Amino acid sequence: MPDFPTPETWFPHRVSYGETDCMGVLYYAEYLHIFERARSAYIRERGMSYADVEKKGVILPVREAECRYRSPARYDELVLVRTGVSEWGRASLRFVYEMWNEDKTRLLATGMTQHALVDATGRPIRMPEWFRRLGDA
């Protein structure tokens, strides 16, 4: 497997019928929903839910999103999403994703989301040290 930032989280997801197109292939926009679930799992695995992060005054709006489709995921297939943080900025961070088939022999998609850190009013804020430490876990 390619180099990947650590720590990392592996998030399992079974493709549901409602997430597929008429050919039984995972609909292109659903990849970003699955990446969002994997991102939440990454944060949760480090001891905090995204709801807890927001309660502490940090909101992470997506500034940019990218997905490269490599091989189709299909209805009822178990996929595994590898998630990590590739960049920690002063007031931003970048999550990266790889979606693999169940036995990790076929790369299905890669992606990234770039996030700003803002307060409840939408103003940019500096990354708190407690949040940055999530990347050390």
matplotlib code that plots the C-alpha trace (Angstrom):
import matplotlib.pyplot as plt

x = [0.0, 1.2, 2.7, 0.0, 0.1, -0.1, -2.0, -4.7, -8.1, -9.8, -13.5, -15.7, -18.8, -21.2, -22.6, -26.4, -28.8, -29.9, -26.3, -26.0, -27.0, -29.1, -26.1, -25.6, -22.5, -21.8, -23.1, -20.3, -21.5, -21.8, -18.0, -17.9, -20.6, -18.6, -15.4, -17.3, -18.2, -14.6, -13.4, -15.8, -14.5, -10.9, -11.8, -13.8, -11.0, -8.8, -11.2, -13.6, -16.7, -17.1, -20.0, -17.5, -15.2, -18.0, -19.0, -15.5, -16.0, -14.2, -16.2, -14.6, -16.3, -15.0, -13.2, -12.2, -13.1, -11.6, -12.3, -10.5, -12.5, -10.3, -12.5, -16.3, -17.7, -20.9, -24.1, -23.5, -19.7, -17.8, -15.4, -12.7, -11.8, -8.3, -8.3, -5.5, -4.4, -1.8, -1.5, -1.9, -2.0, -2.4, -6.1, -6.8, -6.2, -6.3, -7.8, -6.8, -8.7, -8.2, -11.2, -10.3, -12.2, -12.7, -9.4, -7.4, -6.3, -8.2, -8.0, -11.4, -11.0, -8.7, -9.7, -9.1, -11.0, -9.4, -11.0, -10.9, -11.2, -13.8, -15.8, -19.6, -19.8, -17.8, -14.6, -11.3, -9.6, -6.1, -5.9, -6.1, -3.4, -5.9, -7.2, -3.7, -2.9, -5.5, -3.0, -0.5, -2.7]
y = [0.0, 3.6, 5.7, 7.2, 9.6, 8.2, 7.8, 6.3, 4.9, 2.1, 2.6, -0.3, 0.5, -1.8, -0.2, 0.0, -0.3, 3.3, 4.5, 2.9, 4.0, 1.9, -0.3, -1.2, 0.9, 3.3, 6.7, 9.2, 11.7, 9.0, 8.7, 12.1, 11.0, 7.9, 10.0, 12.1, 9.1, 7.9, 11.4, 11.2, 7.7, 9.1, 11.8, 9.4, 6.8, 9.5, 9.9, 12.6, 12.8, 15.5, 16.8, 17.2, 19.1, 21.5, 21.9, 23.0, 25.8, 24.3, 23.8, 22.3, 23.4, 21.8, 24.3, 21.9, 18.3, 15.9, 12.3, 10.2, 7.1, 4.2, 1.1, 0.8, -0.2, -2.2, -2.8, -5.0, -4.8, -4.1, -1.3, -0.1, 3.6, 4.5, 8.0, 10.2, 13.8, 14.8, 18.5, 20.4, 24.2, 27.1, 27.3, 24.4, 20.7, 18.2, 14.8, 12.1, 9.0, 5.7, 3.4, -0.3, -3.5, -5.9, -7.7, -4.6, -5.8, -3.2, 0.5, 1.9, 5.6, 8.2, 11.6, 14.5, 17.2, 20.5, 22.1, 25.5, 25.9, 28.4, 29.4, 29.4, 32.8, 31.5, 33.4, 31.6, 30.5, 29.2, 25.5, 24.7, 22.5, 20.0, 19.5, 19.3, 16.5, 14.3, 13.8, 12.4, 9.7]
z = [0.0, -0.7, 2.0, 4.3, 7.2, 10.7, 12.8, 10.6, 11.0, 9.0, 8.7, 7.4, 5.3, 3.6, 0.4, 0.7, -2.2, -1.8, -2.3, -5.7, -9.2, -11.7, -12.4, -8.7, -8.5, -5.6, -6.7, -7.2, -4.6, -1.9, -1.7, 0.0, 2.5, 3.3, 3.7, 6.2, 8.2, 8.1, 9.2, 12.2, 13.1, 12.9, 15.5, 17.7, 17.7, 19.3, 22.2, 21.1, 18.9, 16.4, 18.5, 21.4, 19.1, 18.2, 21.9, 22.6, 20.0, 16.9, 13.7, 10.6, 7.4, 4.2, 2.0, -0.7, -1.5, -4.0, -5.1, -7.6, -8.7, -9.5, -9.5, -8.8, -5.4, -5.8, -3.9, -0.7, -1.0, 2.2, 1.7, 4.0, 4.2, 5.4, 6.9, 8.1, 8.4, 5.9, 6.9, 10.1, 9.5, 11.9, 11.2, 8.8, 8.3, 5.4, 5.7, 3.1, 2.3, 0.5, -0.1, -0.5, -1.2, 1.8, 1.4, 0.6, -2.8, -5.0, -4.5, -5.2, -4.6, -3.1, -1.8, 0.4, 2.3, 3.3, 6.4, 8.0, 11.7, 12.6, 15.7, 16.0, 14.1, 11.2, 12.0, 11.5, 14.7, 15.5, 15.9, 19.7, 21.1, 22.4, 18.8, 17.3, 19.8, 18.2, 15.5, 17.9, 19.3]

ax = plt.figure().add_subplot(projection="3d")
ax.plot(x, y, z, "-o")
ax.set_aspect("equal")
plt.show()
